[in-house]
Amino acid sequence: MNAAPEIVTLGAHVLDTIVHPVDAIPEGQGSLLVDEIVLSAAGPAGGTALVLSKLGARVTTSGAVGDDVAGRVLTGLLRDAGVDVTHLVAGDLPTSASVLPIRSDGSRPALHVVGANALAADTVPWQALAAAEHVHVGAPELLGPENVVEILEHAHRHGATTSLDFLIGGDPAFYGLIEPLLPHADYVLPNAEQALGWTGETDLPAAARALHAAGARIVAVTDGGRDIVVVEDGAVERVPIVPAEPVDTSGGGDAFSAGFVFARLRGEDAIAAARFGSAVAAQVVSGVGTAHGRYDAASIDALLGTVAP
């Protein structure tokens, strides 16, 4: 891997407004004093791009925001983090945004506007894809299966590896949007609820094996505070997570994806990449927002050196 690999992320970009802590919503017009209200770039394309840039990658991100204040803020946050936002295009729909009231235990409901993410497939930076070492599609369900297959195959023809992460839940009806993409993806990175729901399996190793059998080269399934399940070449491994004291879990999945991809690009096997991704996620969830934490690849390596496998 080069000192700074070239990565393109495409798909969902979200402006998160995170409020912490919120264990109950005041009734009527009541008020509540909280410790933090944070704005952060997020989403399985935007949040992953942000974390990859912090790790030391050169990242270009592609998608749609609104021609509104939220879009300018979201674009600015990514640009300030070192992400190339040339292909983050302003359109007619409002910027995708979420309000996340974070409970004291790190869990949260979400209030969400899909908005401009529905237009993410309208702008695809084909030249940037051709120059990338890796292409990550975040929320491929928003781009449509035919568009995503074309993107992944274009990336492969030019020598890039590819990965998929998702926004939709585990409703079995959604699997029809996901299954056609799996043979075209090197790394498929769902959470446990998605993997179990789509496949109809009752345990995580079986669900991961089913996604692998459907064509995904490597499947790595996160499961909150439990082991990561990794399947490659038909073999199932459970990878212990790096311990964390979660404050806000909203950016954990995107952080894991970024760490997994980054580690694979520097030549690590899938098990080591899952450990690295877990360590990155542990840094992010220990504070508020996907942008939380001061770290780079070297500091994550140092952290892993202090944690028993």
N, C-alpha and C positions, 0 to 999 in steps of 0.2 A: 504494500500500500504506500502511496505517496504520503509525504508529510501531511498534506491536506487534501484528502480525496474529494473529487467532484461528485456531488449528489444533487439530484433533482427530486423535489417532493411535489406532488400534484393532489388536488382534491379539496378537502374541507378546511377552511380557515374560519376561526371563531374568535370574537372578542369576548373574553370572560370578565365579568365583574364579580369578584369573590368577596363575600362578607363573612367575617369570622370573629367570634363564634355566634351561631344562631341556633339555639336549642328549641326555641318556640317563637312563632310570629305573633307580635302583639295584636290584640283584637282591635277592631275599629280603626281609629286614628292614633292609637297608642304608639309610643316610640321605644327604642331599645338602643342602649349604648353598647358598641362593639369595639373590639381591639383593632381591627383592620378592615379596610375596604381597598382592594387591590384590583387594578386592571392588568390583564395579561393576554398576550397572544396565545391561542390554543387551537385545538382541533387536530385530527390525525395527520393533516398535512402541515398546518401552521405550527402547531406545538412541536411536532417532530422536527421540523426545520429549525426551530429555535434551539432545541436541545442539541441537535447535531452541530450547529454553529458553535455553541458553547464548548463542545467536545473538541473542536478544532477542524471540522470539515468546512469546505467551501460549498455553500448551499444556495441553490436557486429554487425558488418556490413558485408554483403556478396555480392560479385559481381566480376566483371572482370575489370582490367586495362591493359594497354599495358606494355610490357617489354621495357620501354623507360623512358626518363627523366621526362616527364609529369606524368607518372604513379608513379614514385618514389616521386615526389613532392606531388601529390594528397594523396598517402598513408601516407607520412610523416605529412601532415597537419592534417589528421584525427587522426593519432596516437598521435600527440602532443596535440590534443584536448581531449585525454582520450578515444578514441574509439578503441575497439579491432578490429584490421584489419587482424587477422589471416586468415580469409576466403575471403579476397580481393586478388584474384589470378591474377598474371601477365600472359597474353597470347600473341598470335601472332599478334593480331590487335592493332592499335595505341590506346592510351588512349582517351576516350571520352573527348572532350574539346570544350569550347566556348570562343569566344571573344565578349564582351558586351560593346559597346560604349554607355555610359549612358548620356542621354540628361539632360539638366538643370532641367526639370520638373520631373525627375525620371523615365521616360519611356525609352525603349531601343529596338533597333533591336538586333538580335543575329546571329552570324556566328558560325555554329556548325558542329562538326564531331561526328557521332554516334560511330564509332570505336568499342572498346572492349565491350561496353554495349550490343552488339548483342550476346555476349557469357555469359550473366549474368546467364542464366539458367543452365550452365554447372557445376556450383559449388553450391550445396545447403547444408548448415550445419545442417543436420537433428538432430544431438544430441543437438546443440545449440537451435534449434527451440523447442525441447522437454523440455528444461530447462527454456524457456522464459516465462515471464508473458504477453508479448505482441509481436506480429509479424507484422511489417509494410512492405508492398510490394510497392516500389516506381517504377512506370512505369511498371506495370504488363503486358502491351502490348508487352514488349520486351521479356518476359519470355514464352509467349504462354499460352492460356487459360487452357489446361490440366495440365501443370506444376504448374500454380498458384493455381488451385483448389486443387491439391495434397498437396501443401505447406500449404494452409489455413486449410484444413481438418486435416492435421497432427498437426498443432498448436492447433486446437480446441480439438482434442483427448487428448492432454496433458495439457489442462486447460488454454490455452492462449486466449486472445482476439486478433482480427486482424483488420487491416486497409489497405485501398488502396488509393494511390494518383497516378496521371497520368502525362505523358509528351505529349501525342498526343493531337492534336487540336480537335475542335468540328465538324469535318466532319461527317455527319450521317453514312457514310460507315464504320467508325471505331466502331460503336456501337456493331457490331457483335463480336468484340474482348472483349468488356467490359461486355455485358449483362450476359454471362454465369457465371461470377465471383460474381455477386452481391448477390446471395443467400448464399454465403460462407463468406461474409465479415460483420464484426460488424460495422465498420465505413467506409463510402465512402466519400472522401474529394476532389471533383472536383472544378474547378472554373466555373464561370458563362458561359463563352463561351463554355466550354466542355458540361456542363449539358444541355444548350439550344440546342446546335447543335445535340448532340446524340439523344435526345428525340424528337426533332422537336416541342417542346412547345414554346410558345411565351412569357411566363412570368416565372420568376425564381421559385416561389412556385410550379407551375404546373410541372416544370421540376424536381424539387427535389422530389415531390410526385411520379412522374413516376419512378424515380430510386429506391425509397423506395418500391413502389408496385412491382418492378421487383425482390425484395428480400433483398436489403440492410437494415440492422437493423436500423442504424442511418445514415442519409445523412446530411452533412454540406457543403454548397456551398458558397465559397467566391466570392465577386464581387467587387474587387478593393477597392475603397474608400466608398462603400455603405454597407448596412446591410448584415450580414451573414444570410443565410436562412437555418434553421435546421428543419428536419423532423424526428420525432420518434413516433411510434405507430399511424401513420396517421395524427398526429397533426403538423401543420406548425407554426414555430415561426420565427420572424425576430429579430436578435440580433445586436444591434448597435455596430459598431466597436470602438475600442479605437483610439482616434485621433492620427495622426502622421503627421510629415512634411517629406515626402519621399524624399530621396536623390537617392536611388537605390532600385527599387521594385523587383529585380530579385530573391531575396531569400525569399520574403514574403510568398509565398505559402508553401514552405517547413517548414518555421518557424511556420506558423499556424498549420500545421499537427503535428509537434512536440509538440507544446503547448497543442493542443486538446487531443492527446494521453496521455501526461503526466498528465493532469488534470483528465481525466477519470480514470487512474490507481490509483489516490489517492481518488477516490470515488465521484468526482463531477458529477453532472448531465450534460446533453448535452449542455444546455444553458450556464451554468457556464464554461464548457470546451471551448465553442466557444469564450467566453469573454477572457478567459486565453490565448487561441491561438491567438486571435487578439492582445492582449497586447504584446505577444512575437514577433509577426510580426511587431508591431509598433517599437520595439527596433531595430530589424534587418534592416528595410527599412530606418531608420534614418541615416544610413551610407552606406558605399560601401562594398558589398560582403555579402554572407550568414554568414560569421564568424564575422561580425561587432557586436560590443557591449559588454559591461561588465554587465552581469546580471546572476541571478540564480532564482530558483523558489521563494525564499523569496523576492527578489527585485521586481519580477513581481507581487506578491501578494500585496506588498506595493504600487506599481504603481496603481493597480486596486482599492486600497482603496482611492485613490485621484481622481478617475474618476467617474463621475455620470453614472449609468447604463442607 
